[in-house]
Amino acid sequence: MTKAELVEAVAQQTRLTKKDAAHLMDVVFDNIGKAVKADARFSYPGFGTWSIRTRKARRIRNPQTNELMKLKATKTIGFRPAKELKDTL
Protein backbone atom coordinates (compact mmCIF):
# COMPACT_ATOMS: atom_id res chain seq x y z
CA MET A 1 0.00 0.00 0.00
CA THR A 2 1.27 3.45 -0.87
CA LYS A 3 0.71 6.70 1.00
CA ALA A 4 -1.84 7.76 -1.64
CA GLU A 5 -3.78 4.50 -1.18
CA LEU A 6 -3.72 4.91 2.61
CA VAL A 7 -4.95 8.51 2.34
CA GLU A 8 -7.73 7.35 0.01
CA ALA A 9 -8.83 4.64 2.45
CA VAL A 10 -8.77 7.03 5.42
CA ALA A 11 -10.71 9.65 3.45
CA GLN A 12 -13.41 7.13 2.52
CA GLN A 13 -13.76 5.68 6.02
CA THR A 14 -13.86 9.05 7.81
CA ARG A 15 -15.64 11.13 5.15
CA LEU A 16 -12.76 13.60 5.17
CA THR A 17 -11.44 15.18 2.02
CA LYS A 18 -8.25 13.64 0.63
CA LYS A 19 -6.40 16.83 1.56
CA ASP A 20 -7.62 16.64 5.18
CA ALA A 21 -6.90 12.91 5.37
CA ALA A 22 -3.36 13.46 4.04
CA HIS A 23 -2.79 16.19 6.62
CA LEU A 24 -4.15 13.91 9.36
CA MET A 25 -1.81 11.07 8.35
CA ASP A 26 1.18 13.44 8.21
CA VAL A 27 0.39 14.71 11.72
CA VAL A 28 -0.03 11.17 13.10
CA PHE A 29 3.25 9.87 11.68
CA ASP A 30 5.09 13.05 12.62
CA ASN A 31 3.96 12.60 16.23
CA ILE A 32 4.95 8.93 16.23
CA GLY A 33 8.42 9.97 15.06
CA LYS A 34 8.66 12.64 17.76
CA ALA A 35 7.52 10.17 20.44
CA VAL A 36 10.12 7.60 19.41
CA LYS A 37 12.84 10.24 19.40
CA ALA A 38 11.84 11.64 22.82
CA ASP A 39 11.02 8.42 24.69
CA ALA A 40 13.04 5.88 22.65
CA ARG A 41 9.82 3.92 21.98
CA PHE A 42 6.18 4.28 20.98
CA SER A 43 3.61 1.57 21.55
CA TYR A 44 0.19 1.27 19.92
CA PRO A 45 -1.73 -1.58 21.62
CA GLY A 46 -2.90 -4.26 19.22
CA PHE A 47 -0.62 -3.01 16.44
CA GLY A 48 2.98 -2.90 17.64
CA THR A 49 5.90 -0.98 19.09
CA TRP A 50 8.43 1.29 17.44
CA SER A 51 11.75 1.63 19.24
CA ILE A 52 15.24 2.97 18.71
CA ARG A 53 17.82 0.29 18.05
CA THR A 54 21.58 0.71 18.05
CA ARG A 55 23.60 -1.07 15.39
CA LYS A 56 27.11 -1.98 16.51
CA ALA A 57 30.22 -0.63 14.82
CA ARG A 58 31.52 -3.10 12.28
CA ARG A 59 34.02 -3.60 9.50
CA ILE A 60 32.76 -3.68 5.94
CA ARG A 61 34.38 -4.17 2.56
CA ASN A 62 34.03 -1.61 -0.21
CA PRO A 63 32.92 -3.70 -3.20
CA GLN A 64 34.55 -1.36 -5.75
CA THR A 65 38.02 -1.23 -4.19
CA ASN A 66 37.88 -4.34 -2.01
CA GLU A 67 39.21 -2.13 0.82
CA LEU A 68 38.22 -2.83 4.42
CA MET A 69 36.46 0.09 6.07
CA LYS A 70 35.25 0.74 9.58
CA LEU A 71 31.58 1.66 9.92
CA LYS A 72 30.70 3.41 13.15
CA ALA A 73 27.71 2.56 15.34
CA THR A 74 24.39 3.98 14.17
CA LYS A 75 20.86 4.29 15.47
CA THR A 76 17.81 3.11 13.58
CA ILE A 77 14.12 2.62 14.26
CA GLY A 78 12.77 -0.89 14.62
CA PHE A 79 9.19 -2.14 14.65
CA ARG A 80 7.92 -5.13 16.56
CA PRO A 81 4.36 -6.16 15.68
CA ALA A 82 1.88 -6.99 18.43
CA LYS A 83 0.58 -10.53 18.78
CA GLU A 84 -2.85 -9.44 17.51
CA LEU A 85 -1.31 -8.09 14.30
CA LYS A 86 0.79 -11.24 13.80
CA ASP A 87 -2.28 -13.43 14.25
CA THR A 88 -4.06 -11.66 11.36
CA LEU A 89 -1.32 -12.63 8.91
VOGU-3710 file (C-alpha; in Angstrom, 3 decimals, decimal comma):
1> mtkaelveav> 0,000/0,000/0,000  1,266/3,450/-0,866  0,712/6,702/0,999  -1,842/7,757/-1,636  -3,781/4,504/-1,180  -3,722/4,909/2,610  -4,949/8,508/2,339  -7,728/7,354/0,007  -8,834/4,639/2,451  -8,774/7,029/5,425
11> aqqtrltkkd> -10,712/9,645/3,454  -13,409/7,127/2,521  -13,759/5,684/6,020  -13,857/9,052/7,806  -15,644/11,125/5,155  -12,764/13,596/5,173  -11,440/15,182/2,016  -8,254/13,645/0,628  -6,396/16,830/1,562  -7,616/16,644/5,177
21> aahlmdvvfd> -6,899/12,909/5,367  -3,365/13,458/4,035  -2,787/16,191/6,617  -4,151/13,912/9,363  -1,814/11,075/8,353  1,182/13,440/8,210  0,393/14,706/11,716  -0,028/11,169/13,097  3,248/9,870/11,676  5,091/13,055/12,623
31> nigkavkada> 3,956/12,603/16,231  4,952/8,935/16,230  8,423/9,972/15,062  8,664/12,638/17,763  7,524/10,169/20,443  10,125/7,596/19,410  12,843/10,244/19,403  11,844/11,639/22,816  11,025/8,422/24,685  13,042/5,878/22,647
41> rfsypgfgtw> 9,823/3,918/21,984  6,177/4,278/20,978  3,608/1,571/21,553  0,189/1,269/19,921  -1,733/-1,577/21,620  -2,900/-4,263/19,224  -0,617/-3,005/16,444  2,981/-2,895/17,639  5,899/-0,983/19,091  8,433/1,292/17,436
51> sirtrkarri> 11,750/1,629/19,241  15,244/2,973/18,711  17,816/0,291/18,053  21,577/0,712/18,049  23,602/-1,066/15,391  27,111/-1,981/16,508  30,216/-0,630/14,822  31,521/-3,097/12,280  34,020/-3,597/9,501  32,759/-3,682/5,939
61> rnpqtnelmk> 34,382/-4,175/2,559  34,034/-1,614/-0,209  32,916/-3,698/-3,204  34,546/-1,363/-5,748  38,024/-1,230/-4,193  37,879/-4,340/-2,013  39,213/-2,133/0,815  38,224/-2,828/4,425  36,458/0,092/6,070  35,245/0,742/9,585
71> lkatktigfr> 31,584/1,665/9,915  30,696/3,415/13,153  27,710/2,563/15,339  24,386/3,983/14,165  20,857/4,295/15,471  17,813/3,113/13,576  14,117/2,620/14,258  12,773/-0,893/14,619  9,191/-2,136/14,654  7,918/-5,128/16,565
81> pakelkdtl> 4,356/-6,155/15,680  1,884/-6,992/18,428  0,579/-10,535/18,779  -2,850/-9,435/17,511  -1,313/-8,092/14,303  0,793/-11,239/13,800  -2,275/-13,428/14,253  -4,055/-11,656/11,361  -1,319/-12,634/8,910
//
